[in-house]
Each structure stands twice: as structure tokens, then as C-alpha cells.
Amino acid sequence: MKIAWMYPDTLFLHGERGNALALERYAKELGADTVVDKIDFETKDFDPAAYDVMYFGAGEISSFEAIIKDMESYKDALKAFIEAGKPLVATGTTMAMFGKSIKRVDGSTVECAGFIPVTATEREYVYGDDLQIETDYNGQHMEIVGNQIQMINIEFGEEGDFKGFGKVVYGMGNNGSDGIEGVMYKNAVFSNLLGPVLICNPWFTCGILRAAASVSGEKLAEKDPDFELEMKSLDKKKAFIANKKPGSFGK
């Protein structure tokens, strides 16, 4: 199983490189021969079709224009990757890079990649808190808990085959008012969740890998690894969140 770790020296905030390590670890635990390649501005002749999973970590808005420009050379192949049902995962503020535009606090606008029907507006303050959602991914209902640290509000109107990645149980999600977290299209996920989310929620990580295997034909172990420790951690986090007073989101 080939995993493309996209722009790791640019999209590197919040310890999210751990997500790439989680993908590698659990792919191996599920029995797949696994290769993780770092793809950056210096990579020559990058072909998304050669990969099974693509991961974009959390990054700063100031870096997005350079990445979007670099992606132009393989934009059609990237769209084909997503249309084929292969998992692309983007975390944190980076999800907005795949939308239509980001309006910045200084009045300027970043024209984004246009893969998902999302617009974002930068705020003057940083929001940070836990983020708990429920979602259905690759035929499996699951609870996911992470956190959210960012300075944008995201507007997303569900249309066509684009839908919210999850329903917010606690936290801000896209904007703190509509109860939607992230965007999902086929097996591609664009999410505010940090954590690193794939380390803290390995059932989601294995869901991503199984979705990839369903496209490639890779045979994985029928049973997931033991998540006992992570499930105990999930229960502790949920109990902690349940005792919090709801915040005032998106203001």
C-alpha cells in the first residue's frame, strides 16, 4: 500500500505528522506491505494514480498559494484520484485550501483549489477546544474525538454528493452554528479535526485503509488491531467533555 505524505515540511502544524505515521503503522498491522513517500515542491513527475492514500497535514494559510500553484501540474490526476474512491485526507485549516476561497482579515482573498464547495473567512482570534463528532465512513458508524485550533469560519452548503464529514456533538466544527464538521466526498475527507486524529482514533485510520484496499484490491486482515487502550481513552475524553459548559462558538 502506497501512501503519499503531501508537503510534510510545509503542512506541519500541531504534530499532525503523526497522522502519516499512524497510516503507516496500521497498514502494516493490517498486513499490507507499506511505503510512505514524502511529496513536496521538489518531487518530479508526481503521479497520484500510483498511490492508495494521500494525506495533507495542517498548515498555515500563508503557505496555501504556493501549494495550490504546485498542485496545478497534477490537478486533473488528483481529481481522478478522488473520483476513483481513493482516500484523500486533509486536516485542520488545510481543508479550506481545497475549497473555493479564503477571505483574509486584511481584506485580501486567497483563491483556492476548488475541489469542494467551501468558502472560508479568517478571524482575528484563534479558536481552540475539543471537537467530538459522529460520522459514517466506509460503511461504519463511529465516534471521533480530537481538537480544533484555527482562525477561520467555514461555510459549506451540502450539494450533490458532497456532504458533511460528521455531526458535531461538542465543539465548533465548520462554523459553530450549523452542526456540521468538515466535508466528505466519496472516500475523501476534509476535516477540522486535529489530535493527531488518526493516532487518537485508529478505527477511523483503519477505515481509511480499508477504503483504499477496496479500490486497489489489496487484501487486508479481516479483523482490526486491538483498540482497547484507545477506546478507554475515548471514553475518558467523552466524560471530560460531557462535564464542560458549552462554549459560544463562531462569534
Secondary structure as UniProt FT lines:
FT   STRAND          2..6
FT   TURN            8..10
FT   HELIX           13..15
FT   HELIX           17..29
FT   TURN            30..31
FT   STRAND          35..39
FT   TURN            41..42
FT   HELIX           48..50
FT   STRAND          53..56
FT   HELIX           61..63
FT   HELIX           64..71
FT   HELIX           72..74
FT   HELIX           75..83
FT   TURN            84..85
FT   STRAND          88..91
FT   TURN            92..93
FT   HELIX           94..97
FT   STRAND          101..103
FT   TURN            105..106
FT   STRAND          109..111
FT   STRAND          118..137
FT   TURN            138..139
FT   STRAND          140..156
FT   TURN            160..161
FT   STRAND          162..163
FT   STRAND          166..170
FT   TURN            173..175
FT   STRAND          180..181
FT   STRAND          183..185
FT   TURN            186..187
FT   STRAND          188..191
FT   HELIX           197..200
FT   HELIX           202..216
FT   HELIX           228..242
FT   TURN            249..250
//
